[in-house]
Amino acid sequence: MRGLATVPAALLVVAILGPAPAIAQTETSVTGAGAGVFPSGASYLGVPLKALELGMGLSVAGSWAIGQFETTLIGVADSGLEQDIVLEGQATSSTASGPDNAIFSGTCTVDLGDGTPPVPGVPFTVAVTANAEGTGSLTLTLAGTDLPAATVNEGSITIR
């Protein structure tokens, strides 16, 4: 058996030290934990929204994404009491974006916080931006419903 011994040494070095695939060279890390506020008039499924809390940790490159996204939409129920809508999702795809921006999507489970069972498999898309102060904004689309951009003013968002 000849095996690896017959491969020229230079070819073996090129194979080991050659350039990484393009997708590995363009991978972007998106992390964040914090809170923010919605503009006046924001709502989801009839629940007026005032704020959100978020946590995310994922990688995006080309058209793929891998990682997790969680947010709690803080609203006001018809009773006047706080209603927390909890989203827990897996990012699976992304769209090209510029510096300090990331766009990713996947499916999530939505718990409306009203006593009804959580709904799995809800498609979501997130567009997130980071600024020099480490905060930024987050725009969320849930099953075709576009929410207005929330200003993230507590915690931090990092896109690198």
N, C-alpha and C positions, 0 to 999 in steps of 0.2 A: 504494500500500500504506500502510495506516495504521499497523499494528504497535503497538509500545509507546507511541508518541506520543499515542494516543487514550486510554490508561489514565489516569484521574485521578491526580494526583501523590499525594494522600492515600492512595489504595488501594495504590499502589506502595510507599509507605513502610510501611504496615501489613503488606503481604506480606513485605517484607524484614525488618522489625524485630519482627514478631509473635512470640507466645510459641512456644518450642520445643515439639516434640511431647512428650507426657507421658513416653514411654519415655526420651527423652534427659535429662529432668530427674531421673529416678530411677536412672540408671546408677550402679553401684557397682563400684569397682576392688578386686580381691582379689589381693594379692601376698604371697609368702612364700618363704623359703628357710631351712632349718634342720633340726633333728633332734629326735627325741623317743623316748619309751619306751612300750611297751605294758604293760598290767597282766599279772600272772601268769596263765597259762592261755590266752593269746591264741594262735591258730593259723590258718593258711590252707592248705587242702588237705593237712592232716596235718603241716604243717611248723610246729613251735613258733616263735612270733615273740617277739623281745625288744625290737626298736627299729625306727625308720624314719628315713629321710632324705627331705626333700621339697623341691620347687621348684614354684612356680606363678605364673602371671601371666595374669589374665583379667578380663573385665568381665562383669557380670551386670545384668540389668534385666528386670522382669516375668518372662516365661517363657523368655527366651533368655539364652544365655551364649556367649561367644567367648573362646578362649584355650587355654592349655596347662596340663596338670597332669602332674607326674612325681613318682614316689616309689619308693624302694627299701625293701622290707620286709626287715629283717635277721632271719634265723632260724637255726635249728640243724638241719642235716640228720641223717638216721639215723646217719651216720658220726661224728657229733659235731663236724663241721666247720661253719663258717659257711656258710649258703646265702642268697644275695641274690636276692630276687624283684623284678624291675624292671618297673614299670608306666609306660607313656608314653601319655598320653591327650589327647584334644581335648574340651573342654567345649562343649556345644551347647545345653543348656537349664538353667534354674534354677527354684527355688521361692522364693516370698516368705519372707523371714526378717527378724529384728529387727536392731537396731544391734549392731555387732561380731560379726555372724553372717552366714554365706553358705552356701547349699546349691546345689550345681551337679552336673550329670551329663553323661555323654557315653559315648564308647567308647574303649577303650584296648587296647594290645598288652601282653600279659603274658608275660614271660620268666621261667620258674620257676627259672632258674639251676641246673638239674640236667642240662643237656645236651640236653633235648628242644627241638624248634623252638618259637619264640615263637608265642603264640596271638593273632591279631588279632581285633578286633571284640567284645571283652569289655565288656559294659555296666558302668559304675561310677557311683556317687553319692558325693559328698563333702559332709560337713557340717563346716565349719570355724568356730572362734571365735577371737577375738583379745581379749587382756586389756590392761590399762593398761601392763603391762611390755613389751608387744610380742610376747609369746609366746601360747600358748593351747592349743587341742586340735584334733584332727582325727579324725573318724569316717569310715570308708570301708566301702562296700558294693561287693563285686565279684560280678557275676552272681548276685545274690541271697544271697550269703554276707556277713553282717554281722560286721565286725571290731569289737572293743571300741575305745572312744576311746583314742587315744594322746595323752599329754601332751607337747606341743611345748615343750621346755625349753632349746633352743639356737636361735640365729638370731632371726628375727622374722617376724611375720604382721601384715599391715596390711589392714584392710577399711574403705574410705571411699567 
